[in-house]
Amino acid sequence: MSFKKHIPNIITLLNLFCGCIAVTFVVQQRFEMAFYFVCLGIFLDFFDGFFARLFQVASPLGLQLDSLADMVTSGVVPGLAMFYMMLEAFGLQINDPFSGQYALAFLGFLVTLGSCYRLANFNIDTRQTDSFIGLPTPANALFILSLPLVVRHFDSLLMLELLSNYGVLLAISIGSAYILNAEIPLFSLKVKKLTIQDNKLTVFFLIVSLLLLVTLQFLGIPLVILFYVFLSIINNKWIKQ
């Protein structure tokens, strides 16, 4: 039993380790490797909670470790990636002399600030036990980190121009910080009953998401995240009516 209680925390620390590796890849502007390590960190982030519940060893320490690990993997990494994307939009390198444009690129870390506030608020918000209010930081991290991959792998001049424009990147950063903390309930993807009727919204979302990912690949990732938020807003209005 003494070892079991440490398993979830070890998994959480492995999530943090993946985040640290992803940081080094972003600094090298190897965004694809950074994306894969963030995906691995998010995968581990799911299983630390799973094993904590399975072994009945959930603890306040585990809760704090989870948020701190997510802060790096899903907070620092996407913010740093946005910073580099903004530098690239200005045609600057990390070692270029400090200038006004260089300083403006630091606004990419609005993603990190929004993620930090989201994670701190999540720990004290008792409403988010079965579903989310505002976009979870892992989903936001995948959204941000998929953008440089879209530029490099999706053959579209329009997409290249949009995602190489500082104004567009700044709008995405501000929108990211907002949607992380917005009072928008998002439907749960947890399957509680094994019937299509009880999970029709989830099944519909998963089918559309799979089609987007298969047909559009990296471009499908941000579209899936946007579709999730849009579908949740529609679902909220339907419930109210």
N, C-alpha and C positions, 0 to 999 in steps of 0.2 A: 504493500500500500504506500510505503514511503517513497518508492521510486515512481509509482503511478502518478502521484500528485505533481511530479516535475515534468512529465511528458508534454502536457499542453504548453508549459512555459518554454520548453526546449524547442517545440515547433514554432512558437512565437518568435524566439530568438533567431531561428533559421529564416523566418520571414524578414526580420531586420537585416540579417546577413545578405539576403538577396537584394534588399534595398540598397545596401552599401555597395554591392557589386554593380548594381544598375547606375548608381551615381558615377562611378568611374567610367562606365561606358558612355554616359551622356557627356561627360567632360571630353572624351575622345570623339564625340559626335557620332558614335556608333549606336544610333537610335534603335536599330532593330534588335541588337543584343540587349539593350536596356529594356526594351518592351518585353522580351521573353523572360528576363529575370523578374520584372515586375509581375508578370503573369504567374510565375512560379511562387512569388511571395504572396500573391492574392490567393492562390491555391492553398498554401500553407495556412494563411489567415483563416480560411474556412475550417480547416481541420483542427486548429487549436481549440476553437470553441466546441467542435464536435466531440473531441476526446475529453474535454473538461466536463461536458454533460454526461458522456458515456461512463466515465470513471467517478462521476459525482465529486469532482475536486475543484469546482469553480471557486475562485477566490478574488478578493480585492486586488491582490498583487497581480494576478493574471489579467484582470481588467485594465490595470494601468500599463502593464507591459504591452498588451495588445494595442492600445492607443499610441504608445511611444513607437512601436515598430511600424504601425501604419503611418505615423507622421513622416517617417523616412521614405518608406516604399511608395506610399500613395499621396504624400504631401511634398516632400523635398524634391523627389525625382521629377514629377511632372512640372513643378515650378522651375527647376533648373533647365529642363528641356525647353520650356517656353522662353526662358531667358536666352538660350542659345539660338532659338528660332528667330527671336527678335533681333539679335546681333546679326544673324545671317540676312534678315530683311534689310538691314542698313548696310550690308556689305562689309561688316566689321568682323574681326577675329578677337578672341579672348585677350590676346596680348597687345591689341591696338592701343594707342594712347587714349587716355580717358577724355571723353568729349560729351557734349550735350546728348547726342544720339546714343552713346554708350550708356549714359545714365538712364535714359528712357527705357532701355532694355531691362533694367532692374524691375520694372513694373510687371514683368512676367511672373515675379514671385508673389503677385496677388493670388495666384493659384495656391501657393503654399500657405499664405495667411488665411485664406478661406478654408483650406483643409484643416488647419490647426484649430480654428474656431469651431468647425463642424465636429471634430473629434472630441474636443473638450465638452461641447454642449451635449453630444450623444451620451457621454458617460453619466450625465445627470438628468437626462430627459427620459422619464418613465413611460412615455407614450410610444417609444420605438422598440418595443420588445418583439412584436410579431411582424411589423412592417416598418417602412422608413418614412421619415418626413424630411424632404430634401434629398438630393442625390448622394448616395454613399461615396466615400472617398475612393474606394477601389474602382468603381465605375467611372468616376471623373478622371482618375489617373489613366485608365485605358483610353478614354476619349482623347486626352491631351497627347499621350504618347503615340497614338495612332496617326496624328496629323503629319509629322515629318515622314512617316512611312507612306502615307498617301501621296505626298509630294514626290517621293523617290520611286514609287512603284506604280502609280496610277498615271497613265499616259493621257493627261488632260491639261491643255494650256490654261484654261480657265481656272482649274483647281490650283495649278502652280502659281498663277498670279494672285489668287485670293489668299493662299496660305503663305505667300512671300510678301504680303503687304502688312506693314506694321500696324496700321489702323485696324485691320481685320483681326490680327493677333491680340491687340489690346482689348478689342471688344469681346473676343473669346475668353480672355483672362478675367475680365470684369464679370462676364456672364457666368463663368465657372465659379467664381467666388460667391456669386449670388445664388445660383441654383443649388450649391452645396448646403446653404443655410436657409433656403426659402421654405416657407410654411406650406409646402406642397406634399400631401400624402402620396406615396408611391405604393402601388399594390405589391403584395408579398409574392415572391416566387416559390415559397415553401409549399410543398404538397402535403396537405393535412388529411384528405380523404381520397381514396383511390378510385374516383369516378370522374368521367369527362365533364359532367354537368357542374361539379364543384370546382373544377380547375380549367374551365373553358377559356377564361381570359389568359391564364398562364400558358396553356397549350397553344392558343392563337399566337401569343407573343413569341414563343419558342419556335414555332413553325416559320413565322415571318423572319425572325432573326437568323435562322439557319439558311433560309433562301438568300438573305442579304449577304451573309458571310460567304456562302458558296459562290454566288455570282459576282460579287464585288470585292471579295477578299479584304484587304486592309481598309478600303473605303467603307466596307460594310460595318466596321467596328464603331465609328462615330455615329453612323446612321442607326445602329441598333440602340445605342445609348439615347439618342434623340427620340427614337420611336418609343422607348420605354417611358420617358418623361411625358411625351405627347399622349400616349395611351392611358397613362395614369390620370392626366388632367381630364380626358374624356370620360374615364371611368368615374372620377369624382363627381363630375356634373351629372352623370347618369344616376348615380346613387342618390344625389340630392333631389333629383326630380322624382 
